[in-house]
Amino acid sequence: MYDIADLETFIEVVERGGVTAAAHALDIAPSTVSHRIAKIEKRLETRLFHRDSRHFSPTDDGRQFWLRARDIVEALREAEQEAMGGASGVRGILKVTLPPWVMNAFVAPRLAAFQAKNPDLALEFLTTDRFVNLVEERQDLGVRVGALSDSALRAQKIADNERVICASPAYLRKAGEPTTIDALERHRFVVLPWQRSLLLNTDGGGPRAITPVHRIILTDAEALTSAALNDVGLVVKSRLAISAPLSEGRLVEVLPGALADASAPIHLIRTGATPPPRKVSVFSDFLRDVFASHSANPEPF
């Protein structure tokens, strides 16, 4: 039978990507790590890792076992902390992935206050616009904008949001403000790779897809905002991401309601069991507070 030390070792191997790195982190011999993994695999009667000379990665069974083992060990640590009189604080390392604009506009301005309340919680942020697989990239919590496709995740909508077409006043004075879809299609667009084609509402007919010919493609949504503010062209952005420049008149919405798939709610996503580890709950509560003024009816998480 394996014990907690074996589970902790298994978790380190998954999260550090190999036996040697896990052994170094735990300050034990690599042979001890291998022995503990073999013990768990024997007990479960399944392989937990793919092994070859260059790669060491969890199997599907290994990923699922890692999710549960991580929660079990985390819960045990929390129970020990409470038993020792440390119930008022939250410790450990929390890994969170979120879009850069969410970090810059909503999280970073309030992060110092969160740290003051939770000084023993270390935070590691993966800020990116790309799709992040929480399991494969070992993230505890994610903030995702738009429709969710992975039904295996636990999710909670924390804010209503929509995408809009916008541009700077200077660009519109120079190029003319489009009032029809045909006119819109002739304008210069700055887009993300997945925005090469836009689905637009038409009067009386069904949605119509347009593919702007004059376009600049960027991979960074923050750079997209910068391009719009610097008069480069039209962009499609989350309203919450550009709420300040819209309210200040530095950006202007074009053809309101034209986007057929405009809805882009903001969700918290996580893997694992219910209830979540305390560190996840504490930061989730923080994010719900951050977006409280933009949320309709909170959903269960």
C-alpha positions, -999 to 999 in steps of 0.1 A, spaced: 0 0 0 13 35 -8 12 64 17 11 102 17 49 104 9 43 83 -22 14 106 -33 35 137 -28 63 121 -48 39 112 -76 26 148 -77 61 162 -79 70 139 -108 39 151 -127 44 188 -120 81 188 -125 81 166 -156 104 138 -145 121 117 -118 153 137 -116 136 171 -111 112 156 -86 141 140 -67 159 173 -66 129 191 -53 122 165 -26 159 161 -17 158 123 -21 175 99 -45 160 93 -80 159 56 -72 136 64 -42 113 84 -65 111 55 -91 104 30 -63 75 51 -50 60 55 -84 63 18 -91 46 11 -58 16 32 -67 14 17 -102 15 -18 -87 -13 -10 -63 -35 6 -91 -25 -20 -117 -20 6 -143 7 27 -159 8 63 -147 35 76 -170 47 73 -206 85 67 -204 112 69 -230 148 83 -232 136 118 -239 101 121 -224 84 114 -191 47 124 -192 15 112 -174 -9 88 -192 -46 96 -192 -49 75 -160 -20 93 -146 -36 127 -152 -68 117 -136 -50 102 -106 -29 134 -103 -60 156 -101 -75 135 -73 -42 130 -55 -34 167 -56 -67 176 -40 -63 149 -13 -28 160 -3 -39 197 -4 -69 189 18 -46 170 43 -22 200 45 -51 223 52 -64 200 79 -30 199 95 -27 237 93 -61 241 110 -53 215 137 -21 235 145 -41 267 149 -34 282 114 -70 282 101 -69 320 96 -43 319 68 -39 301 35 -6 288 23 10 271 -7 14 280 -43 -15 289 -65 -11 287 -103 -36 309 -123 -39 314 -160 -57 344 -174 -57 368 -204 -33 397 -201 -61 423 -203 -78 407 -173 -46 408 -154 -37 444 -163 -72 460 -160 -88 441 -132 -65 419 -112 -32 438 -109 -47 470 -95 -62 450 -66 -34 424 -61 -16 443 -33 -47 443 -12 -51 405 -18 -15 399 -8 -19 419 24 -48 396 34 -30 364 23 8 370 28 17 333 29 1 324 -4 25 324 -34 9 332 -68 22 321 -102 3 337 -131 4 324 -167 -9 354 -186 -17 345 -222 -43 349 -249 -39 313 -261 -60 283 -250 -45 268 -219 -52 232 -209 -54 233 -171 -44 197 -166 -15 195 -191 -1 229 -179 -6 222 -142 -28 252 -135 -51 253 -105 -75 280 -118 -82 298 -150 -101 328 -163 -116 322 -197 -133 347 -220 -161 334 -243 -179 302 -248 -166 271 -230 -161 239 -249 -145 216 -223 -174 201 -203 -150 182 -180 -141 215 -163 -159 230 -134 -169 265 -144 -186 296 -130 -196 327 -149 -184 357 -130 -191 385 -155 -213 394 -185 -193 406 -214 -196 411 -252 -173 418 -281 -176 450 -301 -161 464 -332 -143 497 -326 -117 521 -338 -101 554 -329 -118 587 -339 -88 597 -359 -89 565 -380 -126 570 -386 -121 606 -397 -95 594 -422 -111 563 -435 -148 571 -430 -172 555 -405 -188 524 -420 -226 522 -417 -232 490 -437 -216 456 -437 -203 462 -473 -186 493 -462 -172 475 -431 -157 448 -453 -136 474 -472 -119 488 -441 -86 479 -426 -88 454 -397 -63 445 -370 -72 410 -359 -61 380 -338 -54 347 -357 -89 333 -348 -106 365 -360 -97 362 -397 -134 357 -405 -162 377 -387 -198 366 -385 -222 396 -388 -259 401 -384 -278 413 -415 -311 431 -418 -338 405 -424 -314 377 -436 -292 352 -418 -258 359 -404 -231 368 -430 -194 360 -428 -169 385 -440 -132 380 -444 -114 414 -444 -88 416 -471 -69 445 -456 -58 432 -423 -29 430 -399 -27 399 -377 -14 400 -342 -11 373 -315 -15 396 -285 -49 411 -276 -32 440 -257 -13 448 -289 -46 448 -307 -59 476 -284 -27 495 -288 -30 493 -326 -66 506 -325 -56 535 -302 -28 544 -326 -52 547 -356 -42 515 -374 -77 502 -381 -108 485 -368 -105 458 -341 -129 434 -323 -124 436 -286 -142 426 -254 -161 456 -241 -147 451 -206 -112 451 -220 -116 486 -235 -142 501 -211 -118 530 -202 -109 541 -237 -145 538 -248 -158 559 -219 -130 584 -225 -138 587 -263 -104 574 -273 -121 545 -290 -155 545 -307 -179 516 -312 -187 509 -349 -220 493 -361 -233 484 -326 -249 450 -326 -233 439 -359 -214 409 -345 -236 378 -346 -215 360 -319 -208 389 -297 -215 372 -263 -182 367 -244 -189 360 -207 -160 356 -183 -158 323 -165 -137 309 -137 -126 274 -146 -109 246 -126 -103 209 -124 -107 187 -94 -133 178 -69 -158 198 -49 -151 216 -26 -119 230 -41 -87 235 -21 -89 265 2 -63 285 -18 -85 281 -49 -116 291 -30 -99 322 -16 -86 335 -49 -119 326 -66 -137 348 -41 -113 376 -48 -120 373 -86 -157 373 -80 -154 405 -60 -132 420 -88 -159 415 -113 -189 419 -90 -202 451 -107 -202 433 -141 -219 401 -129 -256 391 -133 -265 361 -112 -235 341 -98 -235 304 -107 -223 275 -85 -186 266 -87 
